[in-house]
Amino acid sequence: MIEELLPGSVAVVEAHGRDALGDGVPLYPEEEAVVARAVEKRRREFRAARACARQAMEKLGVPPGPVLPGERGAPRWPDGLIGSITHCEGYCAAALVHIGDLVSLGIDAEPHDRLPEGVLDAVALPTEQTRLRALAHSHPSVHWDRLLFSAKESVYKAWFPLTGKWLDFQQADIEIDPGAAPGVPGRFRARLLVPGPVIDGHPVETFDGRWTAERGLAATAIAVPRPQGAGHV
């Protein structure tokens, strides 16, 4: 799923069903210490994500190593790599790329279902809610509220490594393109409502991403290339 949303230079490894539970996945001692007192659900997610990440490292020709959480829980990748992890019920994925190929990366997957009551008002701007209603009318087979939530998660995961700062849900205005045809990944654009990162001297004002909704999941991804000019990446 997520692999089709990202450039070919990105190594993506996904796990479905029981493989996403992390059963039997050995951890490095440093990793084991991180989740030694965690509840079993957290331990399973942690193990499954590390298994996907190690396989992605191997695909890039990098020896597997521990992936420890850094500031705000963001994964700390081996030197020369950037990446992103996502997991939800029955699914886990890791996406990694050599740092020279992209500037940042963010992926997210969510159950393709309506958001719980009250969540949309907490994460969506009034302009976004208006657009969601129009999308729901024209394309009722997609849970656009959940897709918006996923896109905001991907935006944050791409944003944080570039800035080291928190980004609130309502500090990015996301417009979703419903896609050209059934089965074809759609696109979205996130307009930052706070000053964005500066990359190679260019201030970034927007992030562009892609989305898909299939197999019971809503997934989004953002790949941030080196900017060709000022404005957006």
C-alpha positions, 0 to 999 in steps of 0.5 A: 500500500504505502510503497505505491505512494512513495518514490522508488528510491524509498525502501518500504517494508509492510506487515499485515495480520499476524506479522504485524503483531511482532511475535517472536521478533528479537530486540537489541538490548537497547531496544528491550530496555525502552519497552521493558515496562510497557504494556503488551500492545506497545511491545508488540507494535514496537517489535513489529516496527523494528522488524520492518525497519531492519528489513528496509535497512537491508534493502538499502544495503545498510547493516541492521541496527537498533532503532531507538526513540529520540525526541518526542518519540521520533525514531533515531535512524542510523547515520545516512538514513531518514525514515518513518514508521506507522502501525495500526491494528493489523498493519505495520510499515517502515519506510527508509531512504538514503539521506541524499535522495530525500530531505524528509519522509512521513507515512501513516496508516489508519483503519478505514473507518469514521473517526470517533465522535468529537475527533474531527472538530479537534483536528480539522479547520472549518475550511477543511470540514467544508471540503470534507463534506463536499468530498463525502457527497461526491465520493461517499465510499471513502472516509475522508475524515479518517484520511484527513487525520492520517494526512495530518499525521504524515505532515507532522512526521515529515515536519518534525525532523526538519524543525524539531518543533511541535506542529498542531493539527490545526497548524496545517490546512490540507486539501485532498484531491479525490484521485483521477480514477478508482484504484489510483492513488490520490494526492493532497497538499498541506499548507503550513499556517506557521513558518516552515523549515528552510531547506537549502535557503528556501522557506517551505510553505507546503508539503505535497503527499499521496494517499490510498484507501484499500484493504480496510486501511487509509494510508498517506505518505509525504516524500520531501525532495530537495526544493527546486525553488522557493515556496513548496517541496 
